[in-house]
Amino acid sequence: MKPNFTRKALLALACSLIASGAAQAGIAAAAIDLPQQVQGSHTDRLIIKYRDASEAQLRGGQSIDIAKSVDATLLSARTAVAQRMAAQAGANLSLLRQTGVGAHVFKMDRRMTVADVQALAAQLKQADADIEYAEPDLKMYALLTPNDTNYNLQWDLFEATAGIRAPAAWDLATGTGVVVAVIDTGIRPHADLAGQTVAGYDLIADTVTANDGGGRDSDPSDPGDWNTAGECGTGSPASNSSWHGTHVAGTIAAKTNNSLGIAGIAFNAKIQPMRVLGKCGGYTSDIADAITWSSGGTVSGIPANATPSKVLNLSLGGSGSCGTTTQTAINGARSRGSVVVVAAGNSAVNASNATPANCSGVITVAALDRFGARAYYSNFGTVVALAAPGGDTRSSASNGILSTLNSGTSTPGSDNYAYYQGTSMAAPHVAGVAALMYSVKPTATPDQIANALKSSARAFASSCSGCGSGMLDAAAAVTAITASYPVVSETEANNSRTTANAVAAASDVSGSLSSTDTSDYFSISLPAGKTLSATLNAASSSNDYDLYFYNSAGTQLSSSTKGAGQADSLSYANGGSSAITVFVRAARYSGSGAYTLNLRW
């Protein structure tokens, strides 16, 4: 029986942000701290999803929820019930709005602990059968730890040890025609980002969090996210503005060959700035709406997105399980053909305890230092897809990731550049490469992009346990997404390891499962230094098939057991000096019919 995971308390700030100095003119020398974990333990928002507040639509072979209006009288009565129950907990509750996936957001007149809000949510669901789910609207925070003139300082793009091999990729693709959403603090105008953006949106509904004098509007510019001591919760320190979204945007798509500053990875792509993080972080409900809108979905009260994003970068998060609101928004984005790239987190813990890194269908990215090892702060674990440069400025500022920034400590100042470190810096490397891949294959699916990124990753230069399939290789990833693979059919009987079909080369396997044929096995001789990536897709969205890896002794290496209509993906790296045999099993959980198994190494 598959586990039923429930949402746990979140979000705590993963770590501090560091902007370290260098001797070159125009590069900032500063130390900036974000609020500490105390903020993540409270919220003043609650999300309630009523069963009749959305309708299911089939998109890209996947059923997703689309918001549907609820009768005003009925909604008023439901709100009154929620208000009475909240009053018993000592809070006044008021309805704010409906999200793009149909859930309703309620605001309380005081901050409560996440545990107390979870208890209230559970009571509401138990009392009202019309409630599909209820959960705290938790805050997320920027995930930081702590012929272009500065191109020679961008070791993360070109160095042989841990660089992403960007120059070789630029011979193949530059990102033309692709839009990348930076779901973050917004963006500052910067000479190295001029002409590199399309219209975005400020989705911060709360005026205090927004820090710009208003709520949601079409201006995603970053006014600064500074705060005074205690402003973000008892015991929280003062913090200067981070200009976090501007730094992320520069890594992805700063102008290149403009004799200025730095080079962007996908310098002919466009950035869609989505402002969701402000003073003291940002709410899950706003972030979910940003995922929906930036990928081309509909959010009530906001004009349609004329330039939907194919790649979504979320360098944000905290601890806990993936909430239903966030997962539903991600499912919708994927159904519209958008890939979602997420930072693993910077608490040096298993990323299965970090969200949205642990959500289904995302590409979770760990951080490497300059020597190809897992950065000391980076989260790790089986949910991590691969690793990319995130930097480590402890010994030298120049070992961080250099990108665009602003010199203001609170309100905006002048253009500058700074070294940062964190999985927030690693994720945009992958997002930039995903844009390169889409520019050469616009028809690629999110699973194909993820599969190619993982299978093309190169072996780690140093120790990086729990860092996914390998180190990001931009050139290899672009090559992988354009490669064609033979289609082969399974041959029965292959219902056990001893009767497994041998697959000699990367291929797309077609097969079928039923109540009398519940497992298909395939054997692969995986060469030394190679990573096997497999993606299993059932032809019917009503079928639930699962994916397993085993070694030659029959010991299970890993598994993916997602629900009906979702693709299962796994990867396994052979770090040894000789080939090994890996068995891949496609297994029926429910339903019957055809499937496709994409195998790459």
C-alpha positions as CSV (number, residue, x, y, z in Angstrom):
1,M,0.0,0.0,0.0
2,K,1.4,3.4,-0.9
3,P,2.1,5.8,1.9
4,N,-0.2,8.8,2.5
5,F,2.1,11.6,3.5
6,T,0.6,14.5,5.4
7,R,1.9,18.1,5.5
8,K,4.3,19.0,8.4
9,A,5.2,22.3,9.9
10,L,7.2,24.7,7.8
11,L,8.8,27.0,6.7
12,A,12.0,27.9,8.4
13,L,14.8,29.8,6.7
14,A,17.4,27.4,5.5
15,C,20.4,29.6,6.1
16,S,22.0,33.0,5.8
17,L,22.9,35.0,2.7
18,I,26.4,36.1,2.0
19,A,27.6,38.7,-0.5
20,S,31.4,38.6,-0.2
21,G,33.7,41.1,-1.7
22,A,36.5,41.1,-4.3
23,A,39.1,43.5,-5.4
24,Q,37.5,44.2,-8.9
25,A,35.6,47.4,-9.3
26,G,31.8,47.1,-9.1
27,I,31.8,43.9,-7.1
28,A,30.1,44.3,-3.8
29,A,31.9,43.5,-0.5
30,A,29.1,43.1,2.1
31,A,27.7,40.6,4.5
32,I,23.9,40.3,4.6
33,D,21.9,38.1,6.9
34,L,18.3,36.9,6.4
35,P,15.9,36.4,9.3
36,Q,16.5,33.1,11.2
37,Q,14.3,30.1,11.6
38,V,12.1,31.7,14.2
39,Q,9.9,33.1,11.3
40,G,9.1,29.7,9.9
41,S,7.2,28.6,13.1
42,H,4.3,31.0,12.7
43,T,1.7,32.1,10.1
44,D,-1.4,34.3,9.9
45,R,-2.9,32.5,6.9
46,L,-5.0,29.4,6.3
47,I,-5.8,27.6,3.0
48,I,-9.1,25.7,2.6
49,K,-9.9,23.8,-0.5
50,Y,-13.6,23.1,-1.0
51,R,-14.5,20.1,-3.2
52,D,-16.7,22.1,-5.5
53,A,-14.3,25.0,-5.9
54,S,-12.4,23.5,-8.8
55,E,-13.0,21.3,-11.8
56,A,-10.7,18.6,-13.2
57,Q,-9.4,19.0,-16.7
58,L,-7.1,16.7,-18.6
59,R,-3.9,18.5,-19.7
60,G,-0.9,16.8,-21.2
61,G,-2.3,13.4,-20.2
62,Q,-2.6,14.6,-16.5
63,S,-5.7,15.6,-14.6
64,I,-5.3,19.0,-13.0
65,D,-7.5,21.3,-10.9
66,I,-8.8,24.5,-12.3
67,A,-10.5,27.1,-10.1
68,K,-14.3,27.4,-10.3
69,S,-16.4,30.1,-8.7
70,V,-18.5,29.1,-5.7
71,D,-22.0,30.4,-5.0
72,A,-21.6,33.5,-3.0
73,T,-24.3,32.6,-0.4
74,L,-22.8,29.2,0.1
75,L,-19.3,30.6,0.4
76,S,-20.5,33.1,2.9
77,A,-22.0,30.3,5.0
78,R,-18.8,28.3,4.8
79,T,-16.8,31.3,5.8
80,A,-19.0,31.9,8.8
81,V,-18.4,28.3,9.9
82,A,-14.6,28.7,9.6
83,Q,-14.8,32.0,11.5
84,R,-16.6,30.4,14.4
85,M,-14.1,27.6,14.7
86,A,-11.2,30.0,14.4
87,A,-12.7,32.1,17.2
88,Q,-12.6,29.1,19.5
89,A,-8.8,29.2,18.9
90,G,-8.7,32.9,19.7
91,A,-8.4,34.3,16.2
92,N,-10.7,36.2,13.8
93,L,-10.7,34.8,10.3
94,S,-11.5,36.6,7.1
95,L,-11.6,35.5,3.5
96,L,-8.9,37.0,1.2
97,R,-9.2,35.3,-2.2
98,Q,-9.3,32.2,-4.3
99,T,-6.1,30.7,-5.7
100,G,-5.6,29.6,-9.3
101,V,-6.1,25.9,-8.3
102,G,-9.4,26.6,-6.5
103,A,-8.3,26.8,-2.9
104,H,-9.5,29.7,-0.7
105,V,-7.1,31.8,1.4
106,F,-8.1,33.1,4.8
107,K,-6.3,35.6,6.9
108,M,-6.2,35.6,10.7
109,D,-5.9,38.7,12.8
110,R,-2.9,37.4,14.6
111,R,0.1,35.1,14.0
112,M,-0.3,31.6,15.3
113,T,2.1,28.7,15.6
114,V,2.1,26.4,12.6
115,A,1.1,23.5,14.9
116,D,-1.9,25.5,16.1
117,V,-3.0,26.3,12.5
118,Q,-2.5,22.7,11.5
119,A,-4.8,21.7,14.4
120,L,-7.4,24.2,13.3
121,A,-7.2,23.0,9.8
122,A,-7.7,19.4,10.9
123,Q,-10.8,20.5,13.0
124,L,-12.3,22.3,10.0
125,K,-11.8,19.3,7.7
126,Q,-13.4,17.0,10.2
127,A,-16.4,19.3,10.8
128,D,-17.1,20.0,7.1
129,A,-17.3,17.1,4.6
130,D,-17.2,19.6,1.7
131,I,-13.6,20.5,2.6
132,E,-11.1,18.5,0.4
133,Y,-8.1,19.7,2.4
134,A,-7.0,22.5,4.7
135,E,-3.5,23.5,5.5
136,P,-1.4,26.4,6.9
137,D,-0.4,29.1,4.4
138,L,3.2,29.0,5.2
139,K,6.0,31.4,4.4
140,M,8.9,30.6,2.3
141,Y,12.3,32.4,2.2
142,A,15.1,32.9,-0.2
143,L,17.4,29.8,0.0
144,L,20.9,31.2,0.5
145,T,23.7,30.3,2.9
146,P,25.2,31.8,4.2
147,N,34.1,39.7,-23.9
148,D,32.2,40.3,-20.5
149,T,34.6,42.1,-18.1
150,N,34.1,39.7,-15.2
151,Y,33.7,36.5,-17.2
152,N,37.1,35.3,-16.0
153,L,35.7,35.2,-12.5
154,Q,32.8,32.9,-13.4
155,W,34.5,29.6,-12.6
156,D,31.1,28.0,-12.4
157,L,30.7,28.3,-16.2
158,F,34.0,27.1,-17.6
159,E,36.4,25.5,-15.1
160,A,37.2,21.9,-15.8
161,T,36.7,20.6,-12.3
162,A,33.2,21.7,-11.4
163,G,32.1,24.1,-14.1
164,I,29.1,23.4,-16.2
165,R,30.9,23.5,-19.6
166,A,28.8,26.5,-20.8
167,P,31.2,27.5,-23.7
168,A,30.7,24.2,-25.4
169,A,27.0,24.4,-24.9
170,W,26.9,27.9,-26.5
171,D,28.1,26.4,-29.7
172,L,24.8,24.5,-29.7
173,A,22.3,26.8,-28.1
174,T,21.8,30.2,-26.5
175,G,18.3,30.0,-25.2
176,T,16.5,31.9,-28.0
177,G,12.8,31.9,-27.8
178,V,12.6,30.5,-24.2
179,V,11.1,32.4,-21.2
180,V,12.3,31.5,-17.7
181,A,10.3,32.5,-14.6
182,V,12.3,33.7,-11.6
183,I,9.8,33.1,-8.8
184,D,11.6,35.2,-6.1
185,T,12.0,38.7,-4.6
186,G,11.4,40.4,-8.0
187,I,14.1,42.1,-9.9
188,R,16.0,45.4,-10.0
189,P,16.7,47.2,-13.3
190,H,20.4,46.5,-14.1
191,A,22.5,47.3,-17.1
192,D,23.5,43.6,-17.5
193,L,19.8,42.7,-17.6
194,A,18.5,45.4,-19.8
195,G,16.3,43.9,-22.6
196,Q,16.5,40.5,-21.0
197,T,13.0,40.4,-19.4
198,V,9.4,40.0,-20.4
199,A,6.4,41.2,-18.4
200,G,6.1,39.6,-15.0
201,Y,3.9,40.2,-12.0
202,D,4.0,41.1,-8.3
203,L,1.9,38.4,-6.6
204,I,2.5,39.5,-3.0
205,A,-1.1,40.1,-1.7
206,D,-0.1,41.3,1.8
207,T,0.9,45.0,1.8
208,V,3.3,44.6,4.8
209,T,5.1,41.7,3.1
210,A,5.1,43.6,-0.2
211,N,7.0,46.6,1.2
212,D,6.1,48.6,-1.8
213,G,3.0,50.4,-0.6
214,G,0.5,48.1,-2.3
215,G,-0.6,44.5,-3.0
216,R,-0.7,42.6,-6.2
217,D,0.1,44.5,-9.4
218,S,2.0,44.3,-12.7
219,D,5.2,45.8,-11.3
220,P,7.6,43.0,-10.2
221,S,10.5,45.3,-9.3
222,D,12.1,44.6,-6.0
223,P,11.8,47.5,-3.5
224,G,14.1,45.7,-1.0
225,D,13.3,43.0,1.6
226,W,15.2,44.6,4.5
227,N,13.8,44.3,8.0
228,T,14.5,45.6,11.5
229,A,15.4,43.4,14.5
230,G,12.3,41.5,15.7
231,E,10.2,42.6,12.7
232,C,10.0,39.0,11.4
233,G,9.3,37.4,14.7
234,T,10.6,37.5,18.2
235,G,14.3,37.1,18.2
236,S,14.8,37.6,14.5
237,P,17.8,39.8,13.6
238,A,17.9,42.9,11.4
239,S,18.6,42.2,7.8
240,N,19.7,44.2,4.8
241,S,17.9,43.8,1.4
242,S,19.1,40.7,-0.5
243,W,18.2,41.6,-4.1
244,H,18.0,37.8,-4.3
245,G,15.9,37.6,-7.5
246,T,18.3,39.9,-9.3
247,H,21.2,37.7,-8.5
248,V,19.3,34.6,-9.7
249,A,18.2,36.3,-12.9
250,G,21.8,37.3,-13.8
251,T,23.0,33.7,-13.6
252,I,20.3,32.5,-15.9
253,A,20.2,35.3,-18.6
254,A,22.6,38.2,-18.0
255,K,23.6,39.9,-21.3
256,T,26.7,38.3,-22.9
257,N,29.2,39.8,-25.3
258,N,28.3,43.3,-24.2
259,S,31.7,44.1,-22.7
260,L,30.1,44.5,-19.3
261,G,29.9,42.5,-16.1
262,I,29.1,38.8,-16.4
263,A,27.8,36.3,-18.9
264,G,24.4,34.5,-18.5
265,I,24.0,30.8,-19.2
266,A,21.0,31.2,-21.5
267,F,21.8,34.8,-22.6
268,N,19.3,34.8,-25.5
269,A,16.4,33.7,-23.2
270,K,14.1,36.1,-21.4
271,I,13.5,36.4,-17.7
272,Q,9.9,36.6,-16.4
273,P,10.3,38.2,-12.9
274,M,7.6,36.9,-10.5
275,R,7.6,38.7,-7.1
276,V,6.5,36.4,-4.3
277,L,9.1,37.1,-1.5
278,G,9.2,40.4,0.3
279,K,9.8,41.6,3.8
280,C,10.1,38.5,6.1
281,G,9.5,36.0,3.2
282,G,6.4,35.1,1.3
283,Y,3.3,32.9,1.5
284,T,2.8,29.5,-0.1
285,S,-0.5,30.7,-1.7
286,D,1.2,33.5,-3.5
287,I,4.0,31.2,-4.7
288,A,1.5,28.6,-5.9
289,D,-0.3,31.3,-7.9
290,A,3.1,32.4,-9.4
291,I,3.7,28.8,-10.5
292,T,0.3,28.7,-12.1
293,W,0.4,32.1,-13.8
294,S,3.9,32.1,-15.0
295,S,3.3,28.7,-16.7
296,G,0.3,30.0,-18.5
297,G,-2.5,29.1,-16.1
298,T,-5.3,31.3,-14.9
299,V,-5.3,33.2,-11.6
300,S,-8.5,35.2,-10.8
301,G,-8.1,38.9,-10.9
302,I,-4.9,38.9,-12.9
303,P,-4.7,39.4,-16.7
304,A,-3.6,36.4,-18.8
305,N,0.1,35.9,-19.2
306,A,1.0,36.8,-22.8
307,T,4.5,35.1,-22.5
308,P,4.2,31.9,-20.5
309,S,7.5,30.5,-19.1
310,K,8.8,27.1,-20.2
311,V,11.2,27.0,-17.2
312,L,10.3,28.0,-13.6
313,N,13.1,28.6,-11.1
314,L,12.3,28.4,-7.4
315,S,15.3,29.3,-5.3
316,L,13.2,29.3,-2.1
317,G,11.7,27.0,0.5
318,G,12.0,25.6,3.9
319,S,11.3,22.5,6.0
320,G,8.3,20.2,5.9
321,S,6.4,18.1,3.4
322,C,5.0,19.3,0.1
323,G,1.6,20.9,0.6
324,T,-1.4,20.1,-1.6
325,T,-1.7,23.7,-2.8
326,T,1.9,23.7,-4.0
327,Q,1.8,20.2,-5.5
328,T,-1.4,21.0,-7.4
329,A,0.2,24.2,-8.9
330,I,3.3,22.2,-9.9
331,N,1.1,19.5,-11.5
332,G,-0.7,22.2,-13.5
333,A,2.6,23.8,-14.7
334,R,3.9,20.5,-15.8
335,S,0.7,19.7,-17.7
336,R,1.2,23.0,-19.6
337,G,4.7,21.9,-20.6
338,S,6.8,23.8,-18.0
339,V,9.7,22.3,-16.1
340,V,10.0,23.3,-12.5
341,V,13.6,23.7,-11.0
342,V,13.9,23.9,-7.2
343,A,16.8,24.5,-4.8
344,A,17.4,21.6,-2.5
345,G,17.9,23.8,0.6
346,N,20.9,24.9,2.7
347,S,20.4,23.2,6.0
348,A,22.8,20.2,5.3
349,V,19.9,17.8,5.9
350,N,18.0,15.3,3.8
351,A,16.1,17.2,1.2
352,S,13.1,14.9,1.7
353,N,12.4,17.2,4.7
354,A,12.5,20.4,2.6
355,T,9.8,21.9,0.5
356,P,9.2,22.4,-2.4
357,A,12.3,20.4,-3.0
358,N,10.4,17.2,-2.0
359,C,7.4,17.9,-4.3
360,S,6.7,15.5,-7.1
361,G,7.7,16.3,-10.6
362,V,10.3,19.0,-9.8
363,I,14.0,19.0,-10.6
364,T,15.7,19.3,-7.2
365,V,19.3,20.7,-7.3
366,A,22.1,20.3,-4.7
367,A,25.0,22.7,-4.5
368,L,28.7,22.0,-5.4
369,D,31.7,23.8,-4.3
370,R,34.5,24.9,-6.7
371,F,36.2,21.5,-6.3
372,G,33.2,19.4,-7.3
373,A,32.2,18.3,-3.8
374,R,28.9,18.8,-2.0
375,A,28.9,22.3,-0.5
376,Y,28.9,22.1,3.3
377,Y,25.5,23.7,3.6
378,S,23.7,21.8,0.8
379,N,20.8,19.5,1.4
380,F,21.1,16.0,-0.1
381,G,19.2,12.7,-0.5
382,T,17.1,10.6,-3.0
383,V,14.9,13.5,-4.0
384,V,17.9,15.4,-5.5
385,A,18.1,15.0,-9.3
386,L,21.6,16.4,-9.8
387,A,24.1,19.0,-8.5
388,A,25.3,22.3,-9.9
389,P,27.7,25.0,-8.7
390,G,26.6,26.8,-5.6
391,G,29.9,28.0,-4.2
392,D,31.6,28.1,-0.8
393,T,32.9,31.6,0.2
394,R,34.4,30.5,3.6
395,S,38.0,30.5,2.3
396,S,37.6,33.0,-0.5
397,A,34.9,35.2,-1.9
398,S,35.9,34.2,-5.4
399,N,34.8,30.7,-4.7
400,G,31.2,31.9,-4.6
401,I,28.9,32.5,-7.6
402,L,29.2,36.0,-9.1
403,S,26.1,37.6,-10.5
404,T,24.1,40.8,-10.9
405,L,23.0,42.7,-7.8
406,N,22.2,46.2,-6.4
407,S,24.3,48.2,-3.9
408,G,21.4,49.4,-1.7
409,T,21.4,48.1,1.9
410,S,17.7,48.8,2.3
411,T,16.1,50.7,-0.6
412,P,17.6,50.4,-4.1
413,G,21.0,51.8,-4.9
414,S,23.2,51.4,-8.0
415,D,24.1,48.4,-10.2
416,N,26.8,46.1,-8.9
417,Y,27.8,42.5,-8.7
418,A,28.4,40.2,-5.8
419,Y,29.4,36.7,-4.9
420,Y,26.7,34.6,-3.2
421,Q,26.7,30.9,-2.2
422,G,23.8,28.5,-1.8
423,T,21.5,26.1,-3.5
424,S,19.7,29.2,-4.6
425,M,22.7,29.8,-6.9
426,A,22.8,26.1,-8.0
427,A,19.2,25.9,-9.2
428,P,19.5,28.8,-11.7
429,H,22.4,27.0,-13.4
430,V,20.1,24.1,-14.1
431,A,17.2,26.4,-15.1
432,G,19.5,28.2,-17.5
433,V,20.6,24.9,-19.1
434,A,17.0,23.8,-19.3
435,A,16.3,27.0,-21.3
436,L,19.2,26.0,-23.7
437,M,17.6,22.6,-24.1
438,Y,14.1,24.0,-24.8
439,S,15.6,26.3,-27.4
440,V,16.9,23.4,-29.5
441,K,13.9,21.2,-28.8
442,P,10.7,23.3,-28.0
443,T,8.5,20.2,-28.1
444,A,10.4,18.5,-25.2
445,T,8.3,17.5,-22.2
446,P,9.3,18.3,-18.6
447,D,10.1,14.6,-18.1
448,Q,12.3,14.5,-21.2
449,I,14.2,17.6,-20.0
450,A,14.7,16.1,-16.5
451,N,15.7,12.8,-17.9
452,A,18.3,14.4,-20.2
453,L,19.7,16.5,-17.5
454,K,20.2,13.6,-15.2
455,S,21.5,11.1,-17.8
456,S,24.0,13.6,-19.2
457,A,25.4,14.7,-15.8
458,R,29.1,13.9,-15.4
459,A,30.8,12.0,-12.6
460,F,31.5,14.0,-9.4
461,A,35.0,15.4,-9.1
462,S,34.9,14.8,-5.4
463,S,32.7,13.4,-2.6
464,C,29.0,14.3,-3.1
465,S,26.9,11.6,-1.5
466,G,23.1,12.2,-2.0
467,C,23.7,14.7,-4.8
468,G,21.7,12.9,-7.5
469,S,23.0,11.6,-10.8
470,G,26.1,13.8,-11.2
471,M,27.4,17.3,-11.9
472,L,25.5,19.5,-14.4
473,D,27.0,19.3,-17.9
474,A,25.4,22.0,-20.1
475,A,26.9,20.8,-23.4
476,A,26.0,17.1,-22.8
477,A,22.5,18.1,-21.7
478,V,21.8,20.0,-24.9
479,T,23.2,17.1,-26.9
480,A,21.1,14.6,-25.0
481,I,17.8,16.4,-25.6
482,T,18.3,16.4,-29.3
483,A,19.4,12.8,-29.6
484,S,17.1,10.2,-31.1
485,Y,16.7,6.8,-29.5
486,P,15.5,3.5,-31.0
487,V,12.1,2.2,-30.0
488,V,12.1,-1.4,-28.8
489,S,9.3,-3.6,-27.6
490,E,9.4,-5.8,-24.5
491,T,9.5,-9.5,-25.1
492,E,7.5,-11.8,-22.9
493,A,8.0,-13.6,-20.6
494,N,10.1,-11.0,-18.7
495,N,8.4,-11.2,-15.4
496,S,11.5,-11.8,-13.3
497,R,15.2,-10.9,-13.1
498,T,16.2,-14.3,-14.6
499,T,14.0,-13.6,-17.6
500,A,14.7,-9.9,-18.0
501,N,15.0,-8.4,-21.5
502,A,18.5,-7.2,-22.0
503,V,18.7,-3.6,-23.3
504,A,22.0,-2.9,-25.0
505,A,21.7,0.8,-25.8
506,A,19.7,3.8,-24.6
507,S,16.2,3.4,-25.9
508,D,12.5,3.9,-25.6
509,V,10.9,0.7,-24.5
510,S,7.2,0.0,-25.2
511,G,5.4,-2.5,-23.2
512,S,2.2,-3.3,-21.3
513,L,1.0,-4.5,-17.9
514,S,-2.2,-6.1,-16.7
515,S,-3.7,-8.0,-13.8
516,T,-2.1,-11.2,-15.2
517,D,1.2,-9.6,-16.2
518,T,2.1,-7.4,-13.2
519,S,5.9,-6.9,-13.7
520,D,8.3,-6.4,-16.6
521,Y,12.1,-6.6,-16.0
522,F,14.9,-5.2,-18.1
523,S,18.7,-5.6,-17.6
524,I,21.3,-3.0,-18.4
525,S,25.0,-3.3,-18.3
526,L,25.9,0.1,-17.0
527,P,29.4,1.3,-17.9
528,A,31.8,2.7,-15.3
529,G,31.2,6.4,-14.7
530,K,27.8,6.4,-16.3
531,T,24.4,7.2,-14.8
532,L,21.3,5.2,-15.7
533,S,18.1,7.3,-15.9
534,A,14.7,5.8,-16.4
535,T,11.3,7.4,-16.8
536,L,8.1,5.3,-16.9
537,N,4.9,6.8,-18.4
538,A,1.6,4.9,-18.5
539,A,-0.4,5.5,-21.7
540,S,-3.6,6.1,-19.7
541,S,-3.7,8.7,-16.9
542,S,-6.0,6.3,-15.0
543,N,-3.3,3.6,-14.7
544,D,-0.9,3.5,-11.8
545,Y,2.5,1.9,-12.7
546,D,5.6,2.0,-10.5
547,L,9.4,1.9,-11.2
548,Y,12.1,0.0,-9.4
549,F,15.9,-0.5,-9.7
550,Y,17.7,-3.6,-8.4
551,N,21.4,-4.7,-8.4
552,S,22.6,-8.0,-9.7
553,A,21.9,-9.7,-6.4
554,G,18.3,-8.6,-6.4
555,T,18.6,-5.9,-3.7
556,Q,16.4,-3.0,-4.4
557,L,18.4,0.2,-5.1
558,S,15.6,2.7,-5.4
559,S,11.9,3.1,-6.3
560,S,9.4,5.6,-7.6
561,T,5.8,5.0,-6.7
562,K,3.8,8.0,-7.7
563,G,0.1,8.0,-8.2
564,A,-2.0,7.4,-11.3
565,G,-1.3,9.7,-14.2
566,Q,2.2,10.7,-13.0
567,A,5.5,9.7,-14.5
568,D,7.9,7.8,-12.3
569,S,11.6,8.6,-12.7
570,L,14.8,7.1,-11.2
571,S,18.5,7.5,-11.7
572,Y,21.5,5.5,-10.5
573,A,25.2,6.3,-10.9
574,N,27.9,3.7,-11.4
575,G,30.8,5.3,-9.5
576,G,33.0,2.2,-9.8
577,S,35.8,1.3,-12.2
578,S,33.9,-1.5,-14.1
579,A,30.5,-2.1,-15.6
580,I,27.7,-3.3,-13.4
581,T,24.3,-4.9,-14.1
582,V,21.2,-2.9,-13.1
583,F,17.7,-4.4,-13.3
584,V,14.8,-2.1,-14.1
585,R,11.3,-3.2,-13.2
586,A,8.0,-1.7,-14.4
587,A,5.3,-2.8,-12.0
588,R,1.5,-2.6,-12.1
589,Y,-0.2,-1.1,-9.0
590,S,-3.6,-0.6,-10.7
591,G,-5.1,-0.5,-14.1
592,S,-3.9,-2.2,-17.3
593,G,-2.5,-1.2,-20.7
594,A,0.5,0.2,-22.5
595,Y,3.5,2.1,-21.1
596,T,6.7,3.7,-22.4
597,L,10.0,3.3,-20.5
598,N,12.7,5.8,-21.5
599,L,16.2,4.4,-20.6
600,R,19.2,6.6,-20.9
601,W,22.9,6.3,-19.8
